[in-house]
């Protein structure tokens, strides 16, 4: 019972991608468009991008 408050899981922090507007975790490349801090860091194929939307 004493450990109940600090052992619970918190939901991951989410932010909105500035390029495409999809939810993304902060400080990581957007999984749907591949942008990070205004640069294209991951090449996303057209088929994978249409599956995420």
VMD Tcl script that builds the backbone (N, CA, C; Angstrom):
set m [mol new atoms 159]
animate dup $m
set s [atomselect $m all]
$s set {name element resname resid chain x y z} {
  {N N UNK 1 A 0.816 -1.200 0.000}
  {CA C UNK 1 A 0.000 0.000 0.000}
  {C C UNK 1 A 0.858 1.262 0.000}
  {N N UNK 2 A 1.980 1.239 0.705}
  {CA C UNK 2 A 2.794 2.452 0.774}
  {C C UNK 2 A 3.445 2.775 -0.564}
  {N N UNK 3 A 3.678 1.769 -1.389}
  {CA C UNK 3 A 4.338 1.991 -2.672}
  {C C UNK 3 A 3.364 2.323 -3.794}
  {N N UNK 4 A 2.118 2.390 -3.511}
  {CA C UNK 4 A 1.106 2.535 -4.561}
  {C C UNK 4 A 1.252 3.837 -5.348}
  {N N UNK 5 A 1.656 4.926 -4.728}
  {CA C UNK 5 A 1.695 6.210 -5.427}
  {C C UNK 5 A 2.891 6.364 -6.347}
  {N N UNK 6 A 4.050 5.896 -5.995}
  {CA C UNK 6 A 5.211 6.129 -6.856}
  {C C UNK 6 A 5.507 4.967 -7.793}
  {N N UNK 7 A 4.800 3.862 -7.686}
  {CA C UNK 7 A 5.014 2.741 -8.590}
  {C C UNK 7 A 4.069 2.739 -9.785}
  {N N UNK 8 A 3.088 3.616 -9.798}
  {CA C UNK 8 A 2.133 3.602 -10.903}
  {C C UNK 8 A 2.787 4.145 -12.175}
  {N N UNK 9 A 2.288 3.698 -13.296}
  {CA C UNK 9 A 2.817 4.097 -14.590}
  {C C UNK 9 A 2.150 5.396 -15.039}
  {N N UNK 10 A 2.954 6.291 -15.574}
  {CA C UNK 10 A 2.428 7.544 -16.109}
  {C C UNK 10 A 2.333 7.434 -17.630}
  {N N UNK 11 A 1.395 8.121 -18.203}
  {CA C UNK 11 A 1.256 8.134 -19.656}
  {C C UNK 11 A 2.447 8.877 -20.256}
  {N N UNK 12 A 2.973 8.423 -21.402}
  {CA C UNK 12 A 4.106 9.116 -22.013}
  {C C UNK 12 A 3.721 10.529 -22.464}
  {N N UNK 13 A 4.650 11.438 -22.343}
  {CA C UNK 13 A 4.395 12.814 -22.768}
  {C C UNK 13 A 4.270 12.847 -24.287}
  {N N UNK 14 A 3.298 13.587 -24.780}
  {CA C UNK 14 A 3.095 13.700 -26.222}
  {C C UNK 14 A 3.046 15.171 -26.595}
  {N N UNK 15 A 3.565 15.480 -27.766}
  {CA C UNK 15 A 3.490 16.819 -28.315}
  {C C UNK 15 A 2.956 16.705 -29.739}
  {N N UNK 16 A 2.778 17.821 -30.393}
  {CA C UNK 16 A 2.257 17.837 -31.756}
  {C C UNK 16 A 3.397 18.200 -32.704}
  {N N UNK 17 A 3.524 17.461 -33.772}
  {CA C UNK 17 A 4.556 17.720 -34.782}
  {C C UNK 17 A 4.250 19.056 -35.468}
  {N N UNK 18 A 5.271 19.892 -35.601}
  {CA C UNK 18 A 5.091 21.204 -36.228}
  {C C UNK 18 A 4.860 21.088 -37.738}
  {N N UNK 19 A 5.357 20.021 -38.354}
  {CA C UNK 19 A 5.226 19.861 -39.800}
  {C C UNK 19 A 3.876 19.260 -40.206}
  {N N UNK 20 A 3.530 18.120 -39.606}
  {CA C UNK 20 A 2.339 17.401 -40.065}
  {C C UNK 20 A 1.187 17.440 -39.077}
  {N N UNK 21 A 1.440 17.819 -37.833}
  {CA C UNK 21 A 0.372 17.938 -36.850}
  {C C UNK 21 A -0.008 16.650 -36.156}
  {N N UNK 22 A 0.698 15.575 -36.427}
  {CA C UNK 22 A 0.375 14.313 -35.767}
  {C C UNK 22 A 1.043 14.246 -34.395}
  {N N UNK 23 A 0.524 13.452 -33.472}
  {CA C UNK 23 A 1.139 13.349 -32.152}
  {C C UNK 23 A 2.493 12.650 -32.240}
  {N N UNK 24 A 3.456 13.167 -31.487}
  {CA C UNK 24 A 4.800 12.604 -31.468}
  {C C UNK 24 A 5.397 12.802 -30.087}
  {N N UNK 25 A 6.320 11.936 -29.710}
  {CA C UNK 25 A 6.995 12.099 -28.430}
  {C C UNK 25 A 8.029 13.206 -28.556}
  {N N UNK 26 A 8.208 14.019 -27.515}
  {CA C UNK 26 A 9.159 15.119 -27.599}
  {C C UNK 26 A 10.601 14.623 -27.696}
  {N N UNK 27 A 11.446 15.395 -28.343}
  {CA C UNK 27 A 12.879 15.135 -28.515}
  {C C UNK 27 A 13.161 13.888 -29.333}
  {N N UNK 28 A 12.223 13.496 -30.180}
  {CA C UNK 28 A 12.417 12.375 -31.092}
  {C C UNK 28 A 11.824 12.740 -32.445}
  {N N UNK 29 A 12.287 12.075 -33.477}
  {CA C UNK 29 A 11.762 12.334 -34.817}
  {C C UNK 29 A 10.310 11.904 -34.898}
  {N N UNK 30 A 9.527 12.635 -35.664}
  {CA C UNK 30 A 8.111 12.322 -35.851}
  {C C UNK 30 A 7.994 11.002 -36.616}
  {N N UNK 31 A 7.219 10.047 -36.107}
  {CA C UNK 31 A 7.119 8.762 -36.800}
  {C C UNK 31 A 6.341 8.826 -38.112}
  {N N UNK 32 A 5.509 9.855 -38.314}
  {CA C UNK 32 A 4.723 9.890 -39.546}
  {C C UNK 32 A 5.385 10.690 -40.661}
  {N N UNK 33 A 6.151 11.749 -40.337}
  {CA C UNK 33 A 6.786 12.520 -41.414}
  {C C UNK 33 A 8.318 12.461 -41.375}
  {N N UNK 34 A 8.921 12.044 -40.263}
  {CA C UNK 34 A 10.372 11.897 -40.190}
  {C C UNK 34 A 11.124 13.183 -39.910}
  {N N UNK 35 A 10.441 14.258 -39.512}
  {CA C UNK 35 A 11.095 15.540 -39.256}
  {C C UNK 35 A 11.500 15.650 -37.787}
  {N N UNK 36 A 12.626 16.313 -37.546}
  {CA C UNK 36 A 13.063 16.640 -36.192}
  {C C UNK 36 A 13.745 17.992 -36.232}
  {N N UNK 37 A 13.234 18.946 -35.486}
  {CA C UNK 37 A 13.756 20.308 -35.396}
  {C C UNK 37 A 13.936 20.945 -36.769}
  {N N UNK 38 A 12.959 20.743 -37.653}
  {CA C UNK 38 A 12.962 21.377 -38.963}
  {C C UNK 38 A 13.807 20.686 -40.013}
  {N N UNK 39 A 14.369 19.521 -39.688}
  {CA C UNK 39 A 15.190 18.774 -40.644}
  {C C UNK 39 A 14.574 17.406 -40.895}
  {N N UNK 40 A 14.739 16.897 -42.095}
  {CA C UNK 40 A 14.297 15.546 -42.439}
  {C C UNK 40 A 15.380 14.578 -41.977}
  {N N UNK 41 A 15.115 13.807 -40.924}
  {CA C UNK 41 A 16.128 12.903 -40.385}
  {C C UNK 41 A 15.816 11.445 -40.668}
  {N N UNK 42 A 14.562 11.122 -40.978}
  {CA C UNK 42 A 14.175 9.761 -41.320}
  {C C UNK 42 A 13.438 9.804 -42.647}
  {N N UNK 43 A 13.845 8.966 -43.573}
  {CA C UNK 43 A 13.170 8.885 -44.864}
  {C C UNK 43 A 11.938 8.000 -44.710}
  {N N UNK 44 A 10.764 8.567 -44.900}
  {CA C UNK 44 A 9.507 7.848 -44.768}
  {C C UNK 44 A 8.971 7.560 -46.165}
  {N N UNK 45 A 8.660 6.286 -46.417}
  {CA C UNK 45 A 8.105 5.935 -47.726}
  {C C UNK 45 A 6.642 6.385 -47.787}
  {N N UNK 46 A 6.120 6.544 -48.988}
  {CA C UNK 46 A 4.742 6.985 -49.172}
  {C C UNK 46 A 3.751 5.947 -48.642}
  {N N UNK 47 A 4.072 4.665 -48.773}
  {CA C UNK 47 A 3.180 3.614 -48.293}
  {C C UNK 47 A 3.082 3.627 -46.772}
  {N N UNK 48 A 4.206 3.833 -46.077}
  {CA C UNK 48 A 4.194 3.860 -44.613}
  {C C UNK 48 A 3.485 5.116 -44.107}
  {N N UNK 49 A 3.627 6.224 -44.807}
  {CA C UNK 49 A 2.975 7.459 -44.391}
  {C C UNK 49 A 1.458 7.344 -44.529}
  {N N UNK 50 A 0.976 6.674 -45.561}
  {CA C UNK 50 A -0.470 6.532 -45.740}
  {C C UNK 50 A -1.042 5.540 -44.726}
  {N N UNK 51 A -0.252 4.586 -44.252}
  {CA C UNK 51 A -0.724 3.642 -43.238}
  {C C UNK 51 A -0.909 4.303 -41.892}
  {N N UNK 52 A -0.080 5.312 -41.560}
  {CA C UNK 52 A -0.159 5.987 -40.267}
  {C C UNK 52 A -1.323 6.953 -40.201}
  {N N UNK 53 A -1.787 7.478 -41.306}
  {CA C UNK 53 A -2.876 8.466 -41.300}
  {C C UNK 53 A -4.199 7.833 -41.371}
}
mol reanalyze $m
mol bondsrecalc $m
mol representation Tube
mol addrep $m
